[in-house]
Amino acid sequence: MAKTPRPRVPGQPKGGGGDLGQMMKQMQKMQADMAAAQDALATETVEGSAGGGVVKVVVTGAGEVQSVRIAPEVVDPDDVEMLEDLVLAAVGDGLRRAQQLQADRLGGLAGGLDLGGLGDLGGLGGLLG
């Protein structure tokens, strides 16, 4: 018995399911762009601070704390807890700024692509905005 050919849908390429090769090229380009942007983020820095700038922290765009500076006048041996709080606040500020930098740099690379459940791979979900 001969098969009845399926009618072609107007605008659909021969063979059925769309241009998979083109989609794969786009995904490879997006992956390369994302890797380049992540490499660039590792070299960019932001500064977090607390206490009006008496404690400053430098953080890379990749979220790595590079340095902590503490103004001598804030060091009080009788109030170490306050200094600990200031360092914690400055680190938190620096990390928030690094996350914002990541979102700014990487968010546009998704180009509106719906990643579904894949959007949170490796913690990147928060980076893609």
C-alpha positions as a Markdown table, in Angstrom:
| # | Residue | x | y | z |
|---|---|---|---|---|
| 1 | Met | 0.0 | 0.0 | 0.0 |
| 2 | Ala | 1.4 | 3.4 | -1.0 |
| 3 | Lys | 1.8 | 6.1 | 1.6 |
| 4 | Thr | -0.2 | 9.3 | 1.1 |
| 5 | Pro | 2.1 | 12.3 | 1.1 |
| 6 | Arg | 1.5 | 14.8 | 3.9 |
| 7 | Pro | 0.5 | 18.2 | 2.7 |
| 8 | Arg | 3.3 | 20.8 | 3.1 |
| 9 | Val | 2.5 | 23.7 | 5.5 |
| 10 | Pro | 3.1 | 27.0 | 3.7 |
| 11 | Gly | 6.3 | 28.6 | 4.9 |
| 12 | Gln | 7.7 | 25.3 | 6.4 |
| 13 | Pro | 10.9 | 24.1 | 4.9 |
| 14 | Lys | 11.0 | 20.7 | 3.2 |
| 15 | Gly | 11.8 | 17.9 | 5.6 |
| 16 | Gly | 9.6 | 19.3 | 8.3 |
| 17 | Gly | 10.9 | 20.7 | 11.5 |
| 18 | Gly | 12.5 | 24.0 | 10.8 |
| 19 | Asp | 16.2 | 25.0 | 10.4 |
| 20 | Leu | 17.9 | 23.1 | 13.1 |
| 21 | Gly | 21.4 | 23.8 | 11.7 |
| 22 | Gln | 20.7 | 27.6 | 11.9 |
| 23 | Met | 19.4 | 27.3 | 15.5 |
| 24 | Met | 22.5 | 25.3 | 16.5 |
| 25 | Lys | 24.8 | 28.0 | 15.0 |
| 26 | Gln | 22.9 | 30.7 | 16.9 |
| 27 | Met | 23.3 | 28.7 | 20.2 |
| 28 | Gln | 27.0 | 28.2 | 19.6 |
| 29 | Lys | 27.5 | 31.9 | 18.9 |
| 30 | Met | 25.5 | 32.8 | 22.1 |
| 31 | Gln | 27.6 | 30.3 | 24.0 |
| 32 | Ala | 30.8 | 31.8 | 22.7 |
| 33 | Asp | 29.6 | 35.4 | 23.5 |
| 34 | Met | 28.6 | 34.3 | 27.0 |
| 35 | Ala | 32.0 | 32.8 | 27.6 |
| 36 | Ala | 33.8 | 35.9 | 26.3 |
| 37 | Ala | 31.5 | 38.1 | 28.5 |
| 38 | Gln | 32.3 | 36.0 | 31.6 |
| 39 | Asp | 36.0 | 36.2 | 30.9 |
| 40 | Ala | 35.7 | 40.0 | 30.7 |
| 41 | Leu | 33.8 | 40.1 | 33.9 |
| 42 | Ala | 36.7 | 38.4 | 35.7 |
| 43 | Thr | 38.8 | 41.4 | 34.9 |
| 44 | Glu | 36.3 | 44.1 | 35.8 |
| 45 | Thr | 35.9 | 45.3 | 39.4 |
| 46 | Val | 33.4 | 47.1 | 41.5 |
| 47 | Glu | 33.8 | 48.6 | 45.0 |
| 48 | Gly | 31.5 | 48.1 | 47.9 |
| 49 | Ser | 31.7 | 50.2 | 51.0 |
| 50 | Ala | 30.2 | 50.7 | 54.5 |
| 51 | Gly | 30.3 | 53.3 | 57.2 |
| 52 | Gly | 30.6 | 56.2 | 54.8 |
| 53 | Gly | 33.6 | 54.6 | 53.1 |
| 54 | Val | 35.7 | 53.7 | 56.2 |
| 55 | Val | 35.6 | 50.1 | 55.0 |
| 56 | Lys | 35.9 | 49.4 | 51.3 |
| 57 | Val | 36.0 | 46.1 | 49.4 |
| 58 | Val | 37.0 | 45.5 | 45.8 |
| 59 | Val | 35.1 | 42.6 | 44.1 |
| 60 | Thr | 35.6 | 41.3 | 40.5 |
| 61 | Gly | 32.6 | 41.0 | 38.2 |
| 62 | Ala | 32.9 | 37.2 | 38.7 |
| 63 | Gly | 32.2 | 37.7 | 42.4 |
| 64 | Glu | 35.7 | 37.2 | 43.8 |
| 65 | Val | 36.7 | 39.5 | 46.7 |
| 66 | Gln | 40.1 | 41.0 | 45.8 |
| 67 | Ser | 40.8 | 43.4 | 48.6 |
| 68 | Val | 39.5 | 44.9 | 51.9 |
| 69 | Arg | 40.6 | 48.4 | 53.1 |
| 70 | Ile | 39.9 | 49.6 | 56.6 |
| 71 | Ala | 40.5 | 53.2 | 57.6 |
| 72 | Pro | 42.7 | 53.2 | 60.8 |
| 73 | Glu | 40.3 | 55.5 | 62.7 |
| 74 | Val | 37.5 | 52.8 | 62.6 |
| 75 | Val | 39.7 | 50.2 | 64.4 |
| 76 | Asp | 38.6 | 50.2 | 68.0 |
| 77 | Pro | 39.9 | 47.2 | 70.0 |
| 78 | Asp | 37.0 | 47.7 | 72.4 |
| 79 | Asp | 34.4 | 47.4 | 69.6 |
| 80 | Val | 35.6 | 44.7 | 67.3 |
| 81 | Glu | 32.0 | 43.7 | 66.6 |
| 82 | Met | 31.3 | 47.1 | 64.9 |
| 83 | Leu | 34.3 | 46.5 | 62.6 |
| 84 | Glu | 33.1 | 43.0 | 61.8 |
| 85 | Asp | 29.6 | 44.4 | 60.9 |
| 86 | Leu | 31.2 | 47.1 | 58.7 |
| 87 | Val | 33.3 | 44.5 | 56.9 |
| 88 | Leu | 30.3 | 42.3 | 56.4 |
| 89 | Ala | 28.2 | 45.2 | 55.1 |
| 90 | Ala | 31.0 | 46.3 | 52.7 |
| 91 | Val | 31.4 | 42.7 | 51.3 |
| 92 | Gly | 27.7 | 42.4 | 50.9 |
| 93 | Asp | 27.6 | 45.7 | 49.0 |
| 94 | Gly | 30.4 | 44.7 | 46.8 |
| 95 | Leu | 28.8 | 41.4 | 45.9 |
| 96 | Arg | 25.5 | 43.0 | 45.1 |
| 97 | Arg | 27.3 | 45.4 | 42.8 |
| 98 | Ala | 29.1 | 42.5 | 41.2 |
| 99 | Gln | 25.8 | 40.7 | 40.6 |
| 100 | Gln | 24.4 | 43.9 | 39.0 |
| 101 | Leu | 27.4 | 44.1 | 36.8 |
| 102 | Gln | 26.9 | 40.5 | 35.8 |
| 103 | Ala | 23.3 | 41.1 | 35.0 |
| 104 | Asp | 24.1 | 44.2 | 32.9 |
| 105 | Arg | 26.8 | 42.4 | 30.9 |
| 106 | Leu | 25.2 | 38.9 | 30.5 |
| 107 | Gly | 21.5 | 39.7 | 30.5 |
| 108 | Gly | 21.5 | 41.0 | 27.0 |
| 109 | Leu | 23.2 | 37.9 | 25.7 |
| 110 | Ala | 20.2 | 35.7 | 26.3 |
| 111 | Gly | 18.4 | 37.9 | 23.7 |
| 112 | Gly | 15.0 | 37.1 | 25.0 |
| 113 | Leu | 15.6 | 33.4 | 24.6 |
| 114 | Asp | 13.3 | 31.4 | 26.8 |
| 115 | Leu | 15.7 | 29.0 | 28.6 |
| 116 | Gly | 12.9 | 27.3 | 30.5 |
| 117 | Gly | 14.3 | 25.2 | 33.3 |
| 118 | Leu | 17.9 | 25.7 | 31.9 |
| 119 | Gly | 18.0 | 29.3 | 33.0 |
| 120 | Asp | 19.4 | 28.4 | 36.4 |
| 121 | Leu | 22.2 | 26.2 | 35.4 |
| 122 | Gly | 25.4 | 26.8 | 37.4 |
| 123 | Gly | 23.7 | 29.7 | 39.2 |
| 124 | Leu | 23.4 | 31.7 | 36.0 |
| 125 | Gly | 19.7 | 32.1 | 36.4 |
| 126 | Gly | 20.3 | 35.2 | 38.6 |
| 127 | Leu | 22.7 | 36.5 | 36.0 |
| 128 | Leu | 20.4 | 36.5 | 33.1 |
| 129 | Gly | 18.0 | 39.0 | 34.7 |
